Amino acid sequence: MLFRSHALRIKLIAQAAQESTGQCVMPNVISESQFGRKYYKGPNLQNTPKIVRHAALGTCHEYDIESSVFAWKYSLFKEICREENENVPMPATLEYLDYKRAKRRQLARIVFDSDEDGYVDIIKEAITAIGFGAPARATGFVARGKYDPSALNTIITARTRLDKFLADPWIQEFVQEQKSINTIIIEKASLEGMNKHFKTIPEMMDRAGRLRANSVVSYLYQQTERNILEYLMQACEDSEKIGRAHV
């Protein structure tokens, strides 16, 4: 039913566009975030389930970066290590890069007693949140009289399930590795004098006026992602470009 409602919405918008402009298209209005990523505002194919998006686009090529967040972080981390003549192993991160689908399904079975796609997607979202610096805790905190749940608790909402997730030995090792990688990347950015620029972006500051570590990592990643996609768009200048999924 969910897929049907998305498909019907796209069809009605395209039909309305055809009646007014003569072209059966779905208009896309781009909105750019402070971090550099571009989104489409309103109804769009970017936030539509993949099965519906593919049906709407028809025959075309789709380019994706495998495990892009963690591939970028690990690559940058190794580059920094080479500059410092260091060799720091990150086995849990490498395992995820090499066997991400199997790892997600394994964790889904541990946490949810099922490896159905919906549960695997939740595990993927939780792992991605850890990569951007989400605290590995089940409890939230009270701020100004209001309780804010932990970032992971908004993804894995059942406390018993989240406890299973956080208790997994691989997750615990992965969390520590990601903390180390984030710290090194942030220190590198600071040494390159980027903090002054970061502080001009309100979304990157907490209430005490300090830089948010997860926001710094997110900003650096999205800037790299944007550069890659802009390059691809330029390389495909002679082809018909339909849309962007993650710029």
C-alpha positions, -999 to +999 in steps of 0.1 A: +000+000+000+029+024+008+045+018-026+011+023-043+006+057-026+040+069-037+035+057-073+000+073-075+014+107-062+041+107-089+016+098-116-008+126-106+020+152-104+033+142-138-002+143-153-008+177-139+025+189-154+016+175-188-018+193-187-001+227-179+032+224-198+027+196-224+055+175-208+048+145-186+075+152-160+079+155-123+093+190-114+122+190-089+131+220-068+166+219-053+173+231-017+209+232-005+219+226+031+246+245+050+267+213+048+267+213+010+243+185+002+215+192-022+180+180-016+148+182-035+120+200-018+084+187-018+074+155-035+103+140-054+120+108-065+149+112-042+128+103-011+107+077-029+111+040-023+137+025-047+112+002-064+089+031-073+119+053-083+132+027-107+098+022-122+094+059-128+129+064-143+127+035-167+159+024-185+189+044-171+222+040-153+224+044-116+258+051-099+263+044-062+293+044-039+297+012-018+295+019+019+303+055+011+305+070+046+328+043+060+349+040+028+355+077+028+364+078+065+387+048+063+404+061+032+410+095+048+421+078+081+447+057+062+459+087+043+465+106+076+483+075+091+506+074+061+515+110+066+523+103+102+541+071+094+517+051+115+499+018+109+468+015+131+446-016+123+408-012+123+395-048+119+358-042+127+357-013+102+374-034+075+350-063+082+321-040+077+335-027+044+341-062+031+310-079+044+284-052+052+253-071+040+262-102+059+271-082+090+238-063+089+218-095+086+237-111+114+230-082+137+193-081+126+190-117+137+207-110+170+187-079+177+153-086+161+154-124+158+148-118+121+168-107+090+139-094+070+148-063+049+130-039+072+150-049+102+182-050+082+175-014+072+172-004+108+205-020+116+221-001+087+207+032+100+220+026+135+255+017+122+255+048+100+245+069+130+275+055+150+297+064+120+287+100+124+293+100+161+260+090+177+267+081+214+266+043+220+241+045+248+205+036+253+195+064+276+189+100+267+192+131+288+170+159+303+176+193+289+155+223+299+129+201+315+125+179+284+137+144+279+157+138+247+162+102+238+196+090+225+201+091+188+202+053+186+170+050+207+152+069+180+163+043+155+160+011+176+131+022+198+126-009+220+150-007+249+156-044+251+165-045+214+188-016+217+205-032+247+212-063+226+226-042+198+249-023+221+260-055+239+272-072+207+311-075+209+315-065+172+294-034+177+315-024+208+347-028+188+333-009+159+321+019+181+356+024+196+372+023+161+348+049+148+355+072+178+392+070+171+388+076+133+364+106+140+389+121+165+418+118+140+398+133+112+386+162+133+421+169+146+433+169+110+407+195+100+415+216+130+452+216+121+443+227+086+426+258+101+390+247+092+375+254+127+371+291+119+349+282+089+330+256+109+320+281+135+303+303+109+277+275+104+251+276+133+241+240+128+276+229+137+276+245+172+260+232+204+242+253+229+275+260+247+291+274+216+313+243+210+317+225+177+296+193+174+320+164+165+294+145+146+285+177+126+322+182+117+324+147+103+291+150+085+301+183+069+335+169+057+318+139+043+290+158+025+316+182+010+335+152-004+303+136-016+293+167-034+326+171-051+325+135-064+289+139-077+297+172-093+326+156-111+303+128-123+277+152-135+304+171-155+318+138-169+282+130-181+277+163-198+269+147-231+243+124-216+208+130-204+210+134-166+178+126-148+184+134-111+207+132-081+201+109-051+226+122-026+242+155-035 
